[in-house]
């Protein structure tokens, strides 16, 4: 039985001002939900070439590091920037300002990873599972989580994300080009989640804050990666990509490292506490939707 965090302490706010450190793929999906509702969003990027695209999303861009982030009037804070060897980049540069802002915030969210749980040989993990990262990336995330948790008065929520997919991040391009492979490592499974479902969970949490809460964000079907590739080929009516044994497959060190962790991630808490009903409960619904959107865009509809 999962222990529940304290009940919400803040009055529900229908709109507000959200500052996002690290305006990237996930944050953009959240912006698509919030901007039409009347929210004010500011988001940082390291890349000057992205400023116009961020503005086109209805978000005020902040080139950071570089510009001084305007935190005035901020009611909600989302940290989507990943940590480095020097720790969390936001706290490294702005910890005193974040600490001063904390009591005025209705909600703060930190995007972490299910990699903090390490390897469980295909077994199930939930939010109460002890953190035992087996990768350097996971170790840095554990440290960053603790660093954010140490700020007094910060209404922090931690979201541990499984593998993210969505528009422009599906397997179809590789399957069409013939470069997709079905890497076979017996017993290996991954949990994953569609980016729009991440946005759904974040918006639900902002509407009903529970400071101190930790949520796993994943779908209902931890699955072998080769099954996802095979399903994509089936949807495209193309031949199955070839199988390659994991031991023989040419992979980057980063890609190979993901196979060192094998676990199934539970998502019960996000459903029970936030009332989440996943739009894409498995990769099958997610891939079907992605393909339908591609075809719609291709036909100009």
C-alpha positions in Angstrom: 0.0 0.0 0.0 1.5 3.3 -1.0 1.7 6.0 1.6 -0.1 9.2 0.7 1.5 12.6 0.9 -0.2 15.4 2.8 -3.5 16.7 1.5 -3.4 19.8 -0.7 -2.6 22.9 1.2 -3.2 25.5 -1.6 -6.4 26.9 -3.0 -7.0 25.6 -6.5 -5.9 28.3 -9.1 -7.5 28.1 -12.5 -4.7 30.1 -14.2 -1.4 31.5 -13.1 2.1 32.3 -14.2 4.3 29.3 -14.9 8.1 29.6 -15.2 9.8 26.7 -16.9 13.5 26.0 -16.6 14.3 24.0 -19.7 11.6 24.7 -22.3 11.9 21.5 -24.4 9.8 18.6 -25.8 7.8 17.9 -22.6 7.3 21.5 -21.6 6.0 22.3 -25.1 3.3 19.7 -24.7 2.3 21.2 -21.4 2.2 24.7 -23.0 -0.2 23.4 -25.6 -2.6 22.7 -22.8 -2.1 25.7 -20.6 -1.8 28.7 -23.0 -5.3 28.3 -24.5 -6.6 28.3 -20.9 -5.2 31.8 -20.2 -2.0 30.8 -18.4 1.1 33.0 -18.7 4.2 31.0 -19.5 7.9 31.9 -19.5 10.5 29.3 -20.6 14.3 29.1 -20.8 16.4 27.9 -23.7 20.1 27.8 -24.2 19.7 28.2 -28.0 19.0 31.6 -29.6 17.7 30.0 -32.7 14.7 28.6 -30.7 13.5 31.9 -29.4 11.1 32.6 -32.2 9.6 29.1 -32.0 9.0 29.5 -28.3 7.2 32.8 -28.9 5.1 31.1 -31.5 3.9 28.7 -28.8 2.6 31.7 -26.8 5.4 31.5 -24.4 7.8 34.3 -23.4 11.3 33.0 -24.2 14.3 33.5 -21.8 17.8 32.9 -23.1 19.4 31.3 -20.0 22.2 31.2 -19.0 22.6 34.7 -20.3 19.5 36.8 -19.5 18.4 37.3 -15.9 15.3 35.1 -15.4 12.3 37.3 -14.5 10.6 35.4 -11.6 8.3 38.2 -10.6 4.7 37.2 -10.3 5.5 33.5 -10.8 2.9 31.2 -9.2 4.1 27.9 -10.6 7.6 26.6 -11.3 8.6 23.6 -13.5 12.2 22.3 -13.6 12.8 20.4 -16.8 16.5 21.0 -17.1 18.7 18.0 -16.4 21.5 17.9 -13.9 25.2 17.7 -14.7 28.3 16.7 -12.8 28.1 20.1 -11.0 24.6 19.3 -9.8 21.3 20.9 -10.7 22.0 23.9 -13.0 19.1 26.0 -11.7 20.0 25.6 -8.0 23.7 26.1 -8.8 23.0 29.5 -10.3 19.8 30.7 -8.5 19.3 28.8 -5.2 18.9 31.9 -3.1 16.3 33.4 -5.4 14.4 30.0 -5.6 14.5 29.8 -1.8 13.1 33.3 -1.5 10.4 32.6 -4.1 9.3 29.3 -2.5 6.8 30.5 0.0 4.9 32.4 -2.7 4.5 29.5 -5.1 1.4 27.4 -5.4 3.2 24.5 -7.0 6.6 23.4 -8.1 7.4 20.4 -10.3 10.7 18.6 -10.9 10.9 16.2 -13.9 13.1 13.3 -12.9 13.4 9.8 -14.3 12.5 6.2 -13.4 16.2 5.5 -13.8 16.5 6.5 -10.1 15.2 3.0 -9.2 18.0 1.1 -11.0 17.8 -2.5 -12.2 15.1 -4.8 -10.8 15.5 -7.8 -13.2 12.1 -7.2 -14.7 10.3 -6.8 -11.3 7.8 -4.1 -10.4 8.7 -0.8 -8.8 6.6 2.0 -7.3 7.2 5.3 -5.6 8.1 3.6 -2.3 10.8 1.5 -3.9 14.3 2.4 -2.5 16.4 4.4 -4.9 19.3 2.4 -6.2 20.5 3.9 -9.5 22.9 1.8 -11.5 23.9 4.5 -14.0 25.6 7.8 -13.5 22.5 9.6 -15.0 20.4 8.0 -12.3 22.8 9.0 -9.6 22.8 12.6 -10.7 18.9 12.6 -10.7 18.8 11.2 -7.1 21.1 14.0 -6.0 19.1 16.6 -7.8 15.8 15.3 -6.4 17.3 15.6 -2.9 18.7 19.1 -3.6 15.3 20.4 -4.6 13.6 18.6 -1.6 16.0 20.5 0.7 14.5 23.9 0.0 12.3 25.0 2.9 8.7 25.8 2.1 8.9 24.8 -1.6 5.7 23.0 -2.6 7.6 20.4 -4.6 6.2 17.6 -6.7 8.6 15.1 -8.2 7.6 13.3 -11.5 9.7 10.3 -12.4 9.3 9.8 -16.2 9.6 6.6 -18.1 10.8 6.7 -21.8 9.1 9.5 -23.6 7.7 9.2 -27.1 5.2 11.3 -29.2 5.1 13.5 -32.3 8.5 13.3 -34.1 9.7 10.8 -31.5 8.2 7.6 -32.8 9.7 4.6 -34.5 8.1 5.2 -37.9 10.9 7.1 -39.6 13.4 4.3 -38.9 11.0 1.6 -39.9 10.2 3.4 -43.2 13.9 3.9 -44.0 14.9 0.4 -43.2 17.2 1.3 -40.4 15.1 0.1 -37.6 16.3 -3.0 -35.7 14.6 -5.3 -33.2 17.3 -5.7 -30.5 16.6 -8.9 -28.6 17.7 -9.2 -25.0 15.5 -12.0 -23.4 13.3 -10.7 -20.6 14.1 -7.1 -21.2 11.2 -4.6 -20.9 10.9 -0.8 -20.8 8.2 1.4 -19.5 7.3 4.4 -21.6 4.8 7.2 -21.8 3.3 9.5 -24.5 4.3 13.1 -24.0 0.7 14.3 -24.1 0.0 12.0 -21.1 2.9 13.7 -19.2 1.3 17.0 -19.9 -2.0 15.7 -18.7 -0.5 14.6 -15.4 1.4 17.9 -14.8 -1.7 19.9 -15.5 -3.8 17.7 -13.1 -1.2 18.1 -10.4 -1.1 21.9 -10.8 -4.9 21.9 -10.4 -4.7 19.9 -7.1 -1.3 20.4 -5.5 0.0 17.9 -2.9 3.4 19.2 -1.8 5.8 16.4 -1.2 4.1 14.1 -3.7 6.1 11.8 -5.9 4.6 10.3 -9.0 5.7 7.7 -11.5 4.7 8.7 -15.0 4.3 5.7 -17.4 1.7 3.8 -19.3 0.1 0.5 -18.4 2.2 -1.8 -20.5 5.9 -2.3 -19.9 7.0 -4.0 -23.0 10.0 -5.4 -24.9 11.4 -2.8 -27.2 11.3 -5.2 -30.2 7.5 -5.5 -29.8 7.1 -1.7 -30.3 9.2 -1.8 -33.5 7.2 -4.8 -34.7 3.9 -3.1 -34.1 5.1 0.1 -35.9 6.0 -2.1 -38.9 2.6 -3.8 -38.8 0.8 -0.4 -38.8 2.8 0.7 -41.8 2.2 -2.6 -43.5 6.0 -3.0 -43.9 8.2 -6.1 -43.3 9.4 -6.8 -39.8 12.8 -5.2 -39.2 15.6 -7.8 -38.6 16.3 -9.2 -35.2 19.7 -8.6 -33.6 20.9 -10.3 -30.4 21.8 -7.6 -27.9 25.3 -9.0 -27.4 26.1 -8.6 -31.1 24.3 -5.3 -31.8 26.3 -2.2 -32.6 25.0 0.5 -30.3 26.3 3.7 -28.7 27.4 3.4 -25.1 24.4 5.6 -24.1 22.0 3.3 -26.0 23.6 0.2 -24.5 23.4 1.6 -21.0 19.6 1.7 -21.1 19.6 -2.1 -21.4 21.4 -2.4 -18.2 18.2 -1.6 -16.3 15.2 -3.9 -16.5 12.0 -3.1 -14.5 8.3 -2.6 -14.7 7.0 0.7 -13.3 3.7 1.1 -11.5 1.5 4.2 -12.1 -1.3 3.6 -9.6 -0.6 6.8 -7.6 -1.0 9.2 -10.4 -4.4 7.6 -11.2 -5.7 7.4 -7.7 -4.6 10.8 -6.4 -4.9 12.9 -9.6 -7.8 11.0 -11.3 -5.7 10.4 -14.4 -7.1 8.3 -17.2 -4.4 7.8 -19.8 -5.1 9.0 -23.3 -2.6 6.3 -24.5 -2.6 3.5 -22.0 -0.2 1.4 -24.1 2.2 1.9 -27.0 -0.5 0.5 -29.4 -2.9 3.4 -28.9 0.0 5.8 -28.9 1.5 4.6 -32.2 -1.9 4.4 -33.9 -2.5 8.1 -32.9 0.9 9.2 -34.1 0.4 7.6 -37.5 -3.1 9.1 -37.8 -1.7 12.6 -37.1 1.1 12.0 -39.7 -1.4 11.0 -42.3 -3.6 14.0 -41.5 -0.7 16.4 -41.8 0.4 14.8 -45.0 -3.0 15.2 -46.5 -3.2 18.8 -45.4 -6.3 18.2 -43.3 
